[in-house]
Structure formats: structure tokens, C-alpha cells
Amino acid sequence: MTATEITQIGKNAIDDENILVLFGQTIAPDLLDVSIVQKTLNDELIALKEGGQLIFGDQAYQVHGVGPLANQNLNEIGHATVFFQEEVGEIPNAIYVTPKKLPKLEVGMKILFR
């Protein structure tokens, strides 16, 4: 299990589209407003797969699909786009989870990848 911590929440990162954009500490400045910035807390590689869990604080989400580039990008630059929906699309860097409700986020919150 890999853990990260939210260090910044962009002013436009949470809206009514049921999508969150995660980025690591090396995020480009022009993406800060629309992203959740996270830092890794341990050295374990992220290896999400269908049937796994993505946990924001104490709010658990079931993983229904993981794009072919999502784990690699999470491990290299902390980046993935999380879709809170039942349908699994074909976006290479996506993680598809349910329930379809966005988590309540705050700076300092842990994110667990199981």
C-alpha cells in the first residue's frame, strides 16, 4: 500500500464534474488551479488494479478500471485523473472509481492506494 499526503488543493480542482486531477510536487505552475497536489510518504510503488481501493482520509472508493499509464505516471510524477463513475473509459492515465461522489478533501489528508 502506498500513501501520499495532500499538500495543496487548487481553487478550481473540485467542481461538479466528478473528476479529480492528482499531481506530484513537480507540477507545472499553470496546472495548480485545477489539481490536487500530493507528496509521497513511503517508497512503495503504486500498483492500482481493478478491485483495488483508493482511500481519501476515511473515504474509501472501489477501483473499477486503471488506464495503462496511470500507475507509471503516479509513480514518476504523481499524476493521474480520477473519475468517480461506474463506466470505465479508455483514457490512458485514468483511474475509475465508485461511489460517484467526490470525497471531502483537505490539505494534510492522506491518500492510500491499495
C-alpha positions as CSV (number, residue, x, y, z in Angstrom):
1,M,0.0,0.0,0.0
2,T,1.3,3.4,-1.0
3,A,0.4,6.6,0.9
4,T,0.5,10.2,-0.2
5,E,-0.5,13.4,1.5
6,I,-2.4,16.3,0.0
7,T,-0.2,19.4,0.2
8,Q,-2.4,21.8,-1.9
9,I,-5.9,21.9,-3.4
10,G,-6.3,24.2,-6.4
11,K,-9.1,26.7,-6.3
12,N,-10.8,25.1,-9.3
13,A,-9.8,21.5,-8.5
14,I,-13.2,20.5,-7.2
15,D,-16.3,21.1,-9.2
16,D,-19.4,19.2,-10.3
17,E,-17.8,17.0,-12.9
18,N,-16.8,14.2,-10.6
19,I,-13.2,14.3,-11.7
20,L,-10.0,15.0,-9.6
21,V,-6.6,15.6,-11.2
22,L,-3.7,14.4,-9.0
23,F,-0.2,15.7,-9.4
24,G,3.1,15.4,-7.5
25,Q,5.3,18.1,-6.2
26,T,6.8,18.8,-9.6
27,I,3.5,20.1,-11.0
28,A,3.7,22.9,-13.6
29,P,2.5,26.2,-12.2
30,D,-0.2,26.6,-14.8
31,L,-1.9,23.4,-13.6
32,L,-2.0,24.3,-9.9
33,D,-5.5,25.8,-10.0
34,V,-7.1,22.6,-11.3
35,S,-5.1,20.0,-9.4
36,I,-4.8,18.2,-6.1
37,V,-1.0,18.3,-5.3
38,Q,0.3,15.3,-3.3
39,K,3.6,14.2,-1.9
40,T,4.6,10.5,-1.5
41,L,5.0,9.3,2.1
42,N,6.7,6.0,1.5
43,D,8.9,4.2,-1.1
44,E,6.4,1.6,-2.2
45,L,5.4,1.8,-5.8
46,I,1.7,2.4,-6.7
47,A,0.2,-0.7,-8.3
48,L,-3.5,0.0,-8.5
49,K,-5.7,-2.5,-10.4
50,E,-9.3,-3.3,-10.8
51,G,-10.7,-4.5,-7.5
52,G,-8.3,-2.3,-5.5
53,Q,-9.1,0.7,-3.4
54,L,-8.3,4.4,-3.4
55,I,-8.9,5.9,0.0
56,F,-9.1,9.7,0.7
57,G,-8.8,10.1,4.5
58,D,-11.5,7.7,5.8
59,Q,-13.5,7.7,2.5
60,A,-12.9,4.5,0.5
61,Y,-13.5,4.1,-3.2
62,Q,-13.6,0.9,-5.2
63,V,-11.3,0.8,-8.3
64,H,-13.2,-0.4,-11.4
65,G,-10.6,0.4,-14.0
66,V,-7.0,1.7,-14.3
67,G,-5.6,3.1,-17.6
68,P,-2.4,1.6,-18.9
69,L,-0.3,4.7,-18.0
70,A,-1.9,5.6,-14.6
71,N,0.4,3.6,-12.3
72,Q,3.6,4.6,-14.2
73,N,2.6,8.3,-14.2
74,L,1.6,8.2,-10.5
75,N,5.0,6.6,-9.6
76,E,7.0,9.0,-11.8
77,I,5.3,12.4,-11.4
78,G,2.3,11.7,-9.0
79,H,-0.2,12.3,-11.8
80,A,-3.5,10.6,-12.6
81,T,-7.0,11.7,-13.3
82,V,-9.6,10.1,-11.0
83,F,-13.1,9.6,-12.5
84,F,-15.9,9.0,-10.0
85,Q,-18.1,6.9,-12.2
86,E,-19.2,3.3,-12.9
87,E,-18.3,3.3,-16.6
88,V,-14.7,2.5,-17.4
89,G,-13.4,4.7,-20.3
90,E,-10.3,4.5,-22.3
91,I,-8.2,7.4,-21.0
92,P,-4.6,6.1,-20.6
93,N,-3.9,8.0,-17.4
94,A,-7.3,7.4,-15.7
95,I,-8.5,5.7,-12.5
96,Y,-12.2,4.9,-12.5
97,V,-13.8,4.6,-9.0
98,T,-17.1,4.4,-7.2
99,P,-19.1,5.6,-5.4
100,K,-19.8,8.5,-7.8
101,K,-19.5,11.2,-5.1
102,L,-16.3,13.2,-4.7
103,P,-14.6,12.9,-1.4
104,K,-14.3,15.8,1.0
105,L,-10.7,16.9,0.7
106,E,-8.4,19.0,2.9
107,V,-4.7,19.8,3.0
108,G,-2.9,17.2,5.1
109,M,-5.3,14.4,4.2
110,K,-3.7,11.0,3.4
111,I,-4.5,9.2,0.1
112,L,-3.9,5.4,0.2
113,F,-3.5,3.4,-2.9
114,R,-4.4,-0.3,-2.3
